[in-house]
Amino acid sequence: MSSPQDSEQLAVAVAQVKEANLSRWVEDDLRRRVLQFCAEHPDALHRTCLEGHLTGSAVVVSPSRREALLIHHKKLDRWLQPGGHADGEGDLAQVALREATEETGIEGLEVVTPAVSIDIHEIPTRKNEPRHLHLDLRFLVLAPDEAEVHPDLTETNGASWFGEDAAEVQASSELRALVARGLSVSEFLR
């Protein structure tokens, strides 16, 4: 059962999903699916929504606007953008900022709205957690000049800056497209 506060927070998240500045037509279908999921799951901001839940992630872009910071996720053993669970927070831009700050250790990050991408991906069964979906709203996050990276080594195996194609890592084509999108949008902010 959701509380009035949960409903208010979910309304904030739904508004951000609706405002997202998406680049690919396929993302319009994802937006529709996320909105439908939110309509059917008033607890979509909480991990206790076992079918899936909302997450926020960040395309952290360097001050030069030529590289994006990726983390090597410990549990999933792959390179990803920083991000994580909403845990009841409806402002997914702030979720992305919080997670980027925690996972990269960079102080003074700045989140840009609206979101630049949206995704739905499956998280496999792990220990006491069943297979579920992450409905992820992705934001551009700008690193300050002279950003110092101090990754959280409890959650990551490290972090590195990568160029647009991220070819140096075993990144999915989807992650490379996300990095390219973040770098492209950041160019317009100069």
N, C-alpha and C positions, 0 to 999 in steps of 0.2 A: 504494500500500500504506500503510495507516495504522499508526501506532505505538501502543504502549500508552498513551502520554500523550495522543494524539489521541482514543483511545477514552474515556479518563477525561474529557477536556474535552467531548466530544460528549455524554456522559452528563449532565454539568452542564447543558448547553443543553437537552437533552431534558426534564430535570426542570423547568426553567423554563417550557418550552412547556406541559407538563402542568399546572403550577400557575397559569398565566395566568388572571386574573379577567376573562373576556370578557363583553361586554355584549350582543352580537347573536348570534342563532342561526347566522347565516351564518359567523361566526367559528369555531364548533365544527367545521364542515367544513374550514375552513382549518387549524385545529389538527391535524385528522386527516391532512390532506395533508402538512403540515410533518413530522409524526412519521413518516409513511410515507417521505418523502424522506430523512430522517435514517437510517432503517433500511436504505435502499437505497444510501446514499452515505456511507460512513464518513469521507470527506473533506469533508463538508458545511460545515465551519468555515473552509475555505480557498477563496480566489479561484481556485485551480487546478481546482476542481470546476466545469468549464465549463458544465454544464447549469444550475447555480445554486448559491447558497451562503447561509448564514445571515448576517443582519445584525441590528444592534440600533439602535433609534432612540428619541428622547426627545420627550415633550410637555413642554417647559419652561414652567412656570407661574410667573407673577409672584407676589411676596409678597402682593399683594392678593387673589390667586386669581381675578381677573377677566379676565386676559389670558394668552395663550400666545405664546411667541416663535417666529417662523418665520424661516427663512433663505431668501434667494433664491439657489438653487443655480446656479453658473456653467455647468457642463457641460450641465445639463438645462434651463436657462433657465426655471425655475419656482419658485414658493414651495413649500417643504417643511419638515417638521420636521427638526431635526438628527439625524444618524445616519450609520452607516457599517458597513464590513466587520468581521467578527469576527477575521479573520486568525489563526485558531487558538485564540482565546480562547473558552472555553465559557461563561463567566459573561457572558451577553448584557446583564445589567443594568449591568455594569461597562463593556461596550462602548458602551452608550447614554450612560453618564455621561462616558466619555472623549471620545466624539464631540461631545457637547453642549458640554463644556468647551472643546475645540479650536475648534469652529466658531463659538461665541458669544463666547468670551473671558471668560465669567463665572466668577469664582473662587467656590468654596464651594457649588457646586451639590450637591443631595442627591437621590439616586435612591431611589424607593419601589418596593418589590416587594410582591406579584407584578406581572407585566406587566398592562397595561390593555387591550391590543389586539394583534392579530396580522394580518399581511397577506402576500400573495404578489403581487408585481408584476414585470412584465417590464421589463428594461433593454434599450433598443435597441442594435443594433450601433454601435460607435464605434471609429474608427481600428483598433487591433489587438485589440479586444475583441469577441468574438462576442455576439450576442443571448443573454441569460441571465435567470434568475430571481433575485430577491432574496426570501428567506423571512425576513420582518422581524418581530421581536418588539419591541413598543413599550412603553416604561416612562414613568411619570410622574416628572418631575424637577422639584424645587422650587428656585426661585431664592431666594437669601438676601435679607434686607432690604437696601435700598440697592444692589441688583445693578447693576453697570456692564457694559454690553454693548460688547464690542470684537471685532466679527466678524472671522474669518479671511478677508481679502480675496483670498487666493490660491484659495480654494475657493468663496467666496460673493461676491455682489454687494452684500451687506449683510444686516441683520437688523432686524426690527420686531416690536413687540408688537401683537397683534390680539385683538379680543373673540371671543366664542363663535361668531358666524356667519362670521367672517373674510370678510365680504362685500366689504371694501375691496380685496381682492386677487382675482386670477383663480385662486382655490383650487378644487380639485375638491370635489364633495360628500363624498367619502371623507375628505379632509383636514379639511373643516369638521366632520364627524362625530367625527374623532379629537380635534380641539381641544375640542369640546363634551364628549367623554368625559373628557378630562384635567381640564378645569375642574370638571366634576361630581364626579369622584372626589376632587379636591383639597379640595373643600368639606367632605368628611367627615373631613379630617385636622386641622381647626382645633381 
